[in-house]
Amino acid sequence: METTEDTRLNSEITEKVVQIFSHFMERVAKYEEQVVAGNRFLDTFRQALDFIRRSSIDNTSQLFENVIKANNTDRMQSYIKAGYTHASDRAENLNKLHKSHIQLLDIANKENNIIKELESLVEDLNLAIESANETLPQDLTPDLDDIFNEEQKVSFVPEKSKVIDYATMVALVYSMVKKDYLMQEKIVSSLNLKTSSGELETYCLMWSLRPFVNDEIMQKAWRLIP
């Protein structure tokens, strides 16, 4: 039977867990901001690289020959020598390519720092629950092996205890965000001038779809914030 002291301790531990959860979700929100920014920079990288590598116009057609003959100026000759692109346009897109890549590397670094902060908060939650196991009766405390099992089904969100609800949600969200980050880190590290248009299209799609993130679980997590 739960005593008054048990109730007080249970309340204190629950408050601690909720506080950790709130800090955890604050960092998740910062991560989400980086994801949105990274998606924009990746698309800029793709567009710039596609422009630089785009095919030259068909210079064997009769129409092309007629245009050249009618406009055989120094500017036209410079345009032809530049591969049928304006030098300023090529320079502008090379600059976009370089800047977007630098920005993506910065995004990956910021996300890595956030992941480390999330790991620290998971450990704080772990310690709080271990403290609960030491101070509360066994039937009032959650099973750590059940909560911090990343391979459990994402639909498992117990309702019988606030501590279990918050701890389970932290474990699920952390697992999804960590996998999402690892995917993005691999994308950024693989980008270079030789990356094919098909690869870039796939990278943009994967970054946008975020296959490791379950939207339903994320929505439940945001609703749990007090």
PyMOL commands that set and color helices and strands:
alter all, ss='L'
color gray80, all
select helices_A, chain A and resi 4-53+62-70+74-81+87-135+138-140+144-147+162-190+197-209+215-223
alter helices_A, ss='H'
color red, helices_A
deselect
rebuild
show_as cartoon
